[in-house]
């Protein structure tokens, strides 16, 4: 069976998403797009369901590319534009468009995401996404899907868009290949699809054979990112390197290596593309529901007095980790229990971890979550959604290399979805061994749809084959060392990091400086510095200088580093009291004669407490110096106090009792108020939660409606501009045509009239809308009402000649106002001034009477010729005026040829001029000189052309004229 030629030449499918303000951007895009590009364009807009879209009509005026309204089952062809109809969601399957009704039960509708995801799944690397002006974040998930399947993404520069919500959301994903104004996109798009790798003139095998180029690329990646991609699947690596070469318009791998070295930012971009992952909340909902109903419920129920530990690997931007946290909350609510759950979420991409830690997501996540889930676990933050705090606190995000870094231990569940498919078998085996090492006996392993446990079936038992859920059997497997040795056929992918003297010197200098300072401080501490301690406001010991064995001891029980816990009992109270006073006053304080007991004897020391200089964004600190006591009478310090242990203890007890009494009173009052407030707040919270869900749903509907109305408004503005131009054309036509026009509606009321109509009717501009019967006119003997009613009855044109009172004559034509086939609504009257025409006709009649008399008085001959084949002129008719032919021997008859009438026609060169006149270039005057055999006198010919006949009037002229 022969394939359709259109689909054979179709290179790529371009999905264009636009919302509010997108009409101008779409027009700019297609105005600069060539008519023949072998691309198919599918335009997805947020259209109002209550208004007819005019996009097909408006866009058709801006481009020569055919614009069609999409229909269910329509085959997508190259060099065509397909527009989404209102009230529909559009997707594509095997190159055919599929229309579905909008699902209003799911809250916010995201038609751009729906189409782009279907396009990515259907066309993979032949899919191109273009995001133009619009509000919200529709298209964010779609561009991720396009990029994951190897397609290309273009986004409008947000500085050129009327509404930058959609472009900003798409740019924030980090997957945009080009960020351009709409008018520059077509050139870049044509350059991209014309690249040899894109159109298939070059294959992956050629890149695989360039071992040197690939080795250099992997070396650059490892040096800049500390990640070795040696054991990643070659097909994935090559495909994404190929994509970056296409985006940068580079044909040879060696040229791309030079580009990497010249522009280091390209290394990071390639690294991001190699790590790109697409995730979403509740991805594969059936598997998630089964996981919660069975595995999570069992784990939570069995964990009585211990913490549950989950590990989400390759978490990307955190959706998967938060989903499992939500599922755990739901499972605990279902069981009616509370458990301490900690989720470790790790990924290789640091930027993704930072994004996940923020817990802020675009509003497009509403398509993945029910309104109840959205209201319960998220709250609105500007144009985004923020994960609830109690969910965020369950998850710990960290950068982690699954292959290289040590694994987590004592884990109850591991989620690793869609990571193993990118690794070669040797790495897959290593990762599975690591998971077996990390999981507790009976722990759960949750994999992606396309992943399996491989040769580890002895260590895992299957819980659900379809959803890829497994249980750890508890059999121990040796954890192998990280892969270092590389097979010979893979050595081309690795290259030692080149030696850098500058980096080596910096590292050496930094280490040497640290060692030198440490050695210097040890000399000061042992020989010159007294014992000193740095303490913060919480009384935590941060650093100790000197030997503290006589003053501090390690307490038994739980380890605490507060100074009053570690100090000997004689120093505990003065240290705690003095440090707190210094923090409050910010002044130096000295306690003298503090007695302490040592194994040898009792001695007195002084405590010198000095506030350290404060620094912005750093906590306040004090330094405590331990010195041997001096005579108080000899010291000059104003803040010196002789330490009296009894007085200090008594003062300390009194302060603490007052503080405790005050705290008890406040606590009791607070408890009573909180109990009352808690009851009120609980009821209010339930009401607010319900109201929030309703308002959230209403807000989403209003936002969607606002976008749709803006699109409709833009289309109507275009139509208003066109109507304004048409109205101006009509006004100029009425003014400049010289014909007066009067338009009446079906009730004979005036709708429009030309300015010059005031010469016939007594009409003013304010008379528009009045019945014509209310106005008088200057036409003699003319009943306008009867004439109009007659035309309305017969539906036929009527023409009447009438005179005005000033004697002017007008031709009046009355015809029905046609609004459709056999449909009429009103009447049109035209008034044409016939005065000048009648005067011309009278003058013409007078001239016609004089012409015969004039012609008869002239001694002329008239020859009427007609042309035949071969440019022969044949006499058709001959008229002799007066008696000029009296001297001829034979009368001239029809049928004679030119040389028979004028034998010397060649010498006088008259034939060519007559033939030229016969071909539509009349020569009005031809002078014929006297020749031998012709006539003694000169002649003057007047030549005219009429009705395909040539009239030649021959008149003799005098010698004086010549």
N, C-alpha and C positions, 0 to 999 in steps of 0.2 A: 504494500500500500504506500502510495507516495505521500510524503509529509507536506504539510503546508509550508510554502516558501517563506511566509511571514515569520513563522516561529523559527525557521532555520536561521534567519538573519538576526533574530532578536538576541542582543548581547546581554543586557542588564535590565532589571526592573527597578524603577526609581519610585520609592514611596515618599510622598511629600506631605508633611504634617503641618497644619497651620490652624490658628484660632483667631482671636480678636486681633485686628490690624493686619491680618494675613493677606487680604485681597491685594493691596499694593505690592507686597513682597512677591506674591505669586505672579502678578502681571510683569514685574521687573524680571523675574526669573525666565519666563517664557518669551518675553520680548527679545532676549539675547540668546535664546536657545535656537540652534539651526533646525530647519524643517526636517532634514533627513539626518538622523543621528543613530538610527537602529536601537533606540531606547524606548521603553514603554513607561509612561508616567501615570501614576495613580495618586490622585490628590484627595487627602482626607482632611475634612474641616469639621469644626463644631457648628452644626447647622441647627436652626430652630425647627422643631417639629410642627410649628403652627403656621409657617410661612413657606411659600414656594421659593426655592433657591433659583437665583438668576445667574449663577456662576457660569453655566455653560454659555449663555448668550453673551455675558460680559467678557469672558476670556477669549471667545471666538473672534472678537474684534481686535485682540492684541497679538494674535499669533496665527500663522498659516497651518499649524499642526491641527489636525481634526480633533475636536473636543466632543466627548460623548458622555452621556449620563449612564452610570454603571447599571447593569441589569444582571439578575441572577443567572449564572452559567455562562456569562459572556467570555469568549476567548480573548485573552490579552494579546494585542498585536503591536509590532514596533511602530514607532512614529505616530502614536496616538496618545491622547490624554483622556483619562477616565476619572470622572467626578463622582464622589459619594453622594447618594440621594439623601434627603432628610429622613429622620426616624429610622435609620438603618445602621447596622454595624457591618463593615466590609472586611472580608478576609480573602485569601487566595489559596487555591488547591490545584496542583498540577497545571498551573498557568491559566486557570479559569477563576473568575470572580464569584464569590459566594456572599449573598446578602442574607442578613438575619435581622429580626426585629430587636430593638434595644431591650435589654433586660433591666427594667426599672426597679426590680426587687433587690438588686445588688448595690443600691446607693449610687455613687458617682459612676458615670459612664466614661470610659477612656477609649474612644474609637481609634486613635492613632496608635496606642500601645497594642490594641487587638490586631490591627492590620500588620504592623511592623513585625510582631512576633510570628504571625502566620507566614509573612514574606520570608523571614529568616529561616524558618523550618522548611519552607517549600523550595527556596532558591539558593540558600546558603551563600557562597561567595559571589553569586550573581545578583545579590540584593544590595541596594543602595538606599540609605535613609537620609532625607533632607528635612531638617526642623527649622521652621520659619516662625515669624512673630506669633505670640499668643500668651495668654495668662495661664497660671497653673503649672503643672508638671507633666501633663500628658506627653508621652513620647519618651520619657526617661527610661522606662523598662524596655521599650521597643528598641532603642539604639543599643542598649547593652546586648539584647538578643542578636541584633544584626552583627555586632562586632564579634560575639562569641562564635557565630557560624562563619566568620571569615569575610563578612561584607564590609562596606565602606560607609562612613558617617560624615555628613556635612551639616553644619549648624550656622544659622545666620548670626553675624556679629551683633551682640546685644546692644551696641551703641547705635545701630542703624534700624532697630526694630521699634515699632510703636509701643508694643508691650513685650517686655523682656523676660517674662516669667518662664515660658517654655524654653527659649534659647539658653538662659542661665542654668536651668535645671539639667538640660542636656549636656552643657559644657562641664558642669560640676561632676558628671560621671567620669570624666577623664578619658572617654573613648572617642571623642571627636577627632577625625583626621584633618578636617579643614574647617576654619571659622572665618567666614567671608560674608560680604554684603551680597544680596540676591543677584545683582547684575554681574558679579564676577564669578558666580558659581558655575554657569554653563561652560565657560572656557576651561576651568579646572576639571570639571566633570568629563569633558571630551578628552582632555589630556590623560586622565586616569584610565578611561575605558579603552584608549588607544595604545596603552602600554603593552609591550610584547608578552609579559607574563599574564596580563589580564585577558587578552584575546586568544591566548593559548599557543602562541608561536614558540614559546619556550616552556619547558617542563621542569619539574622538581629534580629529575635525574641529573640535569646539568649542574644544578647547585650542589648535589651530593658528591659529584666527582671533583669539585673544587675543594680538596681537603685543606689546603693552605688557608684559603679565605675563611672557611668555617672555624678552623682552629684559632685564627686571630680574633674572630668575633667572640668565641667562647672565652678566650683569654681576657678580652676587654671587659666582658660581662663579669667574669669572676673577680677581676681586679677592682672594678668600680662598685659592685653590689655584694661581693663575697658569696655569691651563689654560683654553683657549678651545674650547668644544664647538660652535662655529658650524658646522663642516663635518662633524660627526658625523651619521649618518642620523637624520632627524627621527622616524621611526617608533620607533626604539629610545629616543631621548631622551624623547619624549612618553609612551611606555609606562612608563618608569621614574619619570618625574615623577608620572604618574597613580598608580603603586603607592604612592609616598610620601604622596600626598594621601589615599589610602584608608587607609593605616596610621595616619595622624594624624587621620582622621575629618574631613577638610576637603573641602567640596564645590566651592568656587569657587577658580579659580587666583589671583585677587587676594588671597583669604584665605590661601592657601598662601605667597604672597610675603611677607605680613605675618608669617606664622609663621616663615619663614626669617630675617627681620630681627630678630625677637624672640628666637629661639633659634638662635644661630650654630652650635651643634653639629649642627643639622639640615642645614646646608650641607655639612658634612663627610660626614654619612651619605648624602646624595644623591650626593655626589662618589664615595663608595665604591660605591654601587649602579651608577653610570654606568660605572665601571671594572671591575665584577665580571667575573671570568673563571674558568672551570672548567678545570682541568688535572689531569693524573695521570701517573704513571710509565708509559711505553710506551703512550701513547695512540695508538690505531690501530696495533696491533702489526704488521700486515702491511706497512704503509708503513715502520715503523721497521726491520724486518728487511731489507727491500729496500734501504733507505738504507745500512745497515751492510754488507751483502754486496756492494754495487756501488760506490756513490758514495764512502763513507768509506774503503773499502779502497783504491780508486784514489788518492784524495788522499794517504793515508798512505804508500802505496808510492812515489809520485812525489816526496814531500818528503824529500830526502836530507839536506841540511845547512842546513835553515832551520826556523824555528818556524811551526807551523800555527796560524791564527787563525780561530776560529769566532765568530759573533754570533747570539745567541738574543734576539730582540726580544719584547716583551710577555711576559716570562718568568713573570709572576705570582709564585707562591710557590716557584718554582725546580724543579719536577718535570721540566719539559721540558729545562732546561739540564743537570741531573744525568743525565737519560736519555741525552743525546747524549754526555756525558762517559763514561758506562758503555759505550755503543756504541763509542766510540773506543778504550777500553781493550780491549774484546773483539776489535775489528778488529786492534789491534796484537798481541795474543796469538795471533791466528790467523795473522798474517804472520810472527810471530817477530821483530819489530823493536821499537825504542823510539824514539818521537818526542816532541819538546817541543810540547805542544798547550796553547793558551790560549783559553779560552771566555769571551767577554764576554756577560753576561746582563743585560739592561736592562728596566726597566719604569717606567711613570709613577707607580705607587703606591709611596710610600716605605715604608709599613708592610709591603707584600708583599715588598719587597727585604730588609728587616730579617729577616723570617721566613725567606726563602730563604737568607740568609747564615748563619743559625743551623743550617740543615740538619737540623732535628728534625721528624719527621713521625709522625702517629698510626699505631697498629698496623694500621689498616685498609689500609695500602698493601700488606700481604702478599697481598691479592687481586690486585694488579697485577703482582706479581713472583714468579718461581719461587723455591722454597726455596734453590736454588744461588745465584741472584742476591742474595737477601736475606742469606744467610750470608757472601757474598764482599764485598759492597759496603756493608753496613750492620752496625751493632752495637746491641745492646739498651741503652737508657738509661731506666730506670724503666719507665713504661708506654708509651714511645715508641721510635722507631728513629732513630738518628743516622747520617748519611751518613759513610762512611769518610773519613779525613783525606786520603788520596792522591787521592780524587775531588774533595773540597772544594777542594783546592789548585789544581785545574785551572780552576776557575771564578772569575771576578771579577764581582761584582754591583755595579750602579750605577743610580742614578735617571737616567732619560733620556727626553726628549720626542722621539719619533721624528719629529714634524712640525716641531718648532721648533729642536732642538739639532743641532749639526754631526754628521755620521755618522762611524762608524769607517772606517778605510781599510785596504787590503791584506788584505781578508778572504777566506778560502778557502771558507767556507760560511755562509749566512744561513738561519736558521729563523724564519719569521714565519707562525704558524698561528692562524687564526681571529681576526685583528685587522682585516684589510682589509674584512671583511663589515660592520663597524660604521662605515666611513668612506664619505663621498660620493665620486663618481668623481674630482673634482678633487684630493682628498687621496690617493686610491689611486694616481693617476698620479704625484703628487709622490713618494710613498713608493717606487714602483717605480723611478723615476729615481735616487733616492738609493741604492737597492740596487745598481743597475747601476754607479753611481759607486764604491761601496764594494768590490765584488767584484773579485778578480783575474780575469784571463782564464782561463776554464775553471772558475771557482768555481761552487759549487752553491747553488741557491735552493730551499728546502723550504717549500711553502705548505700551507694547510689544505684540507680536502676540498671546501669550497664557494668556493674562491678561485681566481683565474686571473691571468695576467700582463697581461691587457687588451690595450692597443695596443702593448705592448713586445715583440711577437713578433720584431722585428728584432734585438733585443738579447739575447734568451734563446732557447735551443733546448730542446725537450722531451725529457727522458730517460724519464719515465714519466707518462703522462697521468692515469691513475687516482689515483696517489699524489701527484700535483702536485709532481714533482721536475724542476727545470730547470737548465740549464747556461748560464753567462754566455759570450757569444760574444766579448767583449772590445771590442766597438764602443763608442766613447765617446759619451756624450750629455751635453749641457750641463746642469749642476746649477743649477736655477733658484733664485732667492732665495726665502726664506720668504714664504708668502702673507700679504700685508698688506691689499691692496685687496679690498673685499667687494662683491659684486654688490648691486644695488639691492634685489632681492627678498630678500636675506639680511641687509640692514643692521639689521633689527629684532632680530637676535640679538646685536648688539654695542652696547655703550655705553661711552664713555670712563670710566676710573676717576675717581670724584669727587675733587676737590681737597681735601686735608686739611692745614690750616695746622699742626696739631700735628706730624704726621708729617714735613712739610717742614722745620719748625724743628729737629726732632730730628736729621734727616739733616744739615742744614746745620751744626748745633752739633758733631756728631761729626766731620765733615770739617774744620771750622775748628780744633777742638782738636788733631787730628792734625797739621795744617799748622803750627800754632803750636809744638808740641813739637819737630817736626823742625827748624824754623828756630832755635829756642833751642839745641838740641843742636849744630847746625852752628856757632853762635857759640862755645860752650864748647870744642868740639873744636879750632877754629882758634886760639883766643886764650888759653885757660886750662888745658885738660886736657893732660897728657902722653899720649904714645902708649900705648894699653892695648888688650888683647885678651881676650875671653871664650872659654874653652876647656872642653870636656866631658872626661869620663874617657877617651874614645877618641881624645883629642888633636885632635878636630875643631874648627876655628875657627868660632865661631857669630856673632861680631860684632867689628868693628875700629873703635876710636875714634881719630881723628887720622890723620896721614900716616905710612904704613908703607913708603914706597918704599925707604928705606935698609936696611930689615931683612928685607923679604920680597920674593920674586920668584915669578912664575908658572912652574912647572916645565914642561918639554916632555913630550909623551906623554899618556897618559890623565890626565884632570884629577882631582887629589886635593886635599882641603882640610885635611889634617892639618898641624899646625903645624910638625913636624920636617921635612916635605917642602917646605913653602913658605918656611921661614926660610933665611937665608943659612947657609953651612956653619959659621961660627964660633958661631952661636946654636943650631944644631940639637941638639947634645948637651946643653948646659946647660938648654935649654928642656924637652926630653924628660925628663931626669933630675930636674930641679927640680919639674916639674908632677906626676910620679908620686910623688915624696916628699911633696908637699903633700896629695895625695889620700889617701895612706896615714896620715899623721900628723894631718891636718886642722889644721895650724898654719902660720902665715905663714913664708915663707922669702925671704931676700934674697941674691942673688949679686952681689958687687961686683967691679969691675975686670975686667969681661968685655971683652976686646979684640976690636974689629971693624974691618974695613978698609972705608973709603969711597973714592970717587973722589978726594976732596980730600986726606985724611990718615987716619992710624990714630988711633982714639979709644977711650976706655974708657966703658962704661956699666954701670949696675946693673939687675938684673932683680928686681923685687919681685913675688912670687907670693903672692896672698892667696886663701884659700878663701871662696867666697861663702856667705851664710847658706843653710842647707838648708831645703827645703820639701817637705812630704808630696806624694807622687805626681809629683814633678819630679826630673829627673836632677841629680846633683851637678855643680857648676861651679866654676872658679877664674878669677880675673882676673889677668892678667900686665901689669905696668906697666914701661915702658922709661924709665929716668931716667939723667941724666948722673951719673957716679961721684963720690962724695965721699971725703974722706980717711977710711980705716977707723978711724983713731985717734980721730976726732971723733964717729963715730956711736955711738949708745947701744943699738941694737937687739941683743937677745940672740941672734937667729937669723941675724945677718949672717955670711957666709963670704966670704973673699977667693977669688975664683975662680982655680983653677989648672987650666988646660986639660989638662995632662999627667996630673995626678992624677985628674981627672974621667974622662978617657978610659980610663986604666988601670983605675980602679974599675968603670967601665961595662963594659969588656971582661971583667974578672974575673967580674962578676955574670952577664953573658950566657953566659960559658962554663960556669959552674956550673949555671945554669938549663938550658942546652942539654944538658949531660951528664945531669942528673937527668931531663929530659924524654925523652932517648933511652932511658935504662934503663926508665923507666916505660912508654914506648911499646912497647918490645920485649916486655916482660912482658904488657902489655895485648893486644898482637897475638896472642901465643900463646894467652892465655886466650880471646880472642874467637873465634879459629879453632875451638878445641874447643867453646866454648859455641854458636857459630853452627851447627855440625853438629847438636848436640843440640837446639837450639831449632828448627832447620828441621824435624827429624823430629817434635818435639813439636807444632810449629805445624800440621803436616799432620794429626796425630791430633786436635788440638783443633778444627781447622776441620771435620773430619768429625763429631766429637762435638757441636760447636756446632750444626751443621745438624740432627742428630738431636734434640738437646735442644730446639732452637727449635720443631721440628715437634711434639715431645711436649708442650712448654709450651703451645702454641696449642691442642692437643687438650684438655689438662687444663683450660685456662681456659674453653674452650667447654663442656666437660662440667660444670664448676663452676657456670656460669651456668644451664645446663639443670637441674641438680639443685636449685639454689636456687629456680627457678621451680616445679619439682615440689613442693618442700618447702612453699612458700607455699600452693600449692593444697591439699596435704594438711593443713596447719594449719587452713585454712578448714573442711575436711571434719571434722577432729577437733572443732572448736568446735561444728559442727552436731550431730555425734554426741553430744557432751557434753550439749548442750541436750536432745536427744531422750532420752538416758539419764535426765536429771533429770526429764523429763516422765513417763517410765515409772515411775521410783521413786515420784514423788508420786501417780501413778495407783494403783499397787499399795498405797500406804499409805492413801490417802483414799477409795477406792471402797467400802469396807465389804465387799468380796468378797475372800476369801483365794484366792491363785493359786499354783499349783505348776507349774513348767515343767521337763520332763524331756527329755533327748536321746534319740537312737535306741537307746542302751544302757541306758536307764532310770536314768541318772545325773542328779543334780539340777543344773540350770543356773541357775535363779533362783526365788525364792519371796518372798511378801509377809511382812512382819514378824509379822502376826497369826496366821500358820499354826502357831505354836508351841502354840496352844490345841488343835489337832487332832493334831499330830505332835510327837514329842520331837526337835526339830530346832534346831540352833544355826547361827550364821553360818559356822563353820568346816566345816560339813557340805556346803557347796557342792562338787560334784564327786563325792560319794559315791553309790553306788547306793541307790535308794529302799528296796530290800529290807533294807538294814542298819538302817532306822529303824522304831521301833514307833509305833503310833497309838492314839487313844482312840475310834475308831469301832467300834460294836458290829456284829458279824457282817458284816465287809466284807473281802473278799480283793482288795486293791488291785492286786496283780500280775496276777491273772486278768482283772480288769476292764480294765486298760491293754492287755494283749495282745489282748483281744477287739476293742478299738477299733482297734488297729494293723492287725489282720487285715482288718476290715470297712471301715476308713477312714470310719466314720460316727460321728456324735455319740451319746453315751450319757448319760442322765439317771437318777439314783438318789436316792431319799430314804432317809437313814440317821439313826440316833440315836447320840449320844455317850453315854459312860458316865455323864455327869452329867444325862442326860435331854434335852439340847438336840437339836433336830432340824435337819438340814442337807440341802440339795439339792446333790448332787454331780454336776457335769457334766464329762464326759471327751471331748475332741475331739483330732484329729490336729493337729500343728504344721505349718502350710502354709508352704512356702518358694517356691512357684511353681505354675503350672498342673499339677495332678495330681502334684505333688511334695511329699513330706512328710519331715520330719526331727525326730522327737520327738513329745511328747504334752503337752497342757495340761490341768490339772485345776483346776476352780473349785469353791469351797465357799461356799454362801450359807446363812446362818443363817435358818431358817424358824420359829424359836420364837415370835417376836412375831407373825408372820403367822398361825400356828395359833391363838394366843390371841385375836387379833382376829376370826378366823373363828368361833370358839366363842362369843365375846360377841355377834357379829352374829346367830348362830342364835338365841341366847336372846332378843335384842331383837325378832327377827321374830315370835317366838311371842307376844309381848306386844302388838305393834302392832294386830293385828286386834281383839283384845279392847278395846283402848283406843278404837279408831275406832268400834266398835259402841256404845260407851257414850256417845258424844258426839252431841247433837242437831244433826247437820251434814248439808249437802248437797254433793255433789261434781259439778262441771261440767267436762267435758273438751271443749275447743274446738280447732278447727283453722282455719287462716287460708286464705282463698281470694282471688281477684282482687278488687281494689278495697278491700283491707284489711277484708274482711267476715269476722267471726268466726261460724263455723257450729258448732252443737252436734254433737259426735261421739258422746258417751256421757254418760249421767246416772245417778248413783248416789245414792239417798236412804238415809241412815243413820237408824236408828230410824224414827219415824213423823212426821217433820217435814213431809212432803208430803201428809199425810192430808186437809188442808183444801183441796187444789187440785182444781179442777173437772176439768182434763184432765191426764193424765200427760205429762211432758216426753219428747219423742221426738227421736231424731237428725235433723239437717237443719234445726232451728229456728235462726233468726237471733237476734242479741242483742236487738234491740228487741222480739222476740216473747216473750222470756223475761222481760226487764226493760223494760217500756214507758217508764219514765222514765229511760232510760240517758243521755239528753242532759243532763237536769237534774242528775243526780248526777255527770256528767263522768267516767264510768268507762271509756268505750271507748278514749280516747286512752291511758290508763294501761295497759290490757290490751294494746293494740297495741304499746306500747313494751316491755312484758314479752315479747311474742311476737318482737320484733326482737333479742332477746338481752340485754335489760336487765331481768331479773326484779324485780318489786316484790313483796316478800314480804307486806306488810300494807297493805290499803286499807280505810279506814273509810267506811261508807255511812250517812249520817244518815237519819232517818225522814222520808219525804216523803208528800205526799198521793197516794193511788193506789198506793203501794208497799207499805209495811207500817208498822204502828204502832211497831214496835221497830227499834232500830238494828241493823246487821249489821257483822261484821268478816270481810273476805275475806283468805284466805291464798292467794297466787298462786305457783305453781312452773312451771317449764318443763322438759319432758322429751320427747325423741324427737319434736321439732317439734309437740308438743301442749301446750296450755295447761291446767293443772289449777287450778281455782278452788274452794276449800273455803269454803263460806259458813256462818258460825256467828252465831247471835243473841247480842247482848251486853246487859248491863243498863244502866240509866240512870246507875248509879254509875260505870261504866267510862267513859262519855262525859263 
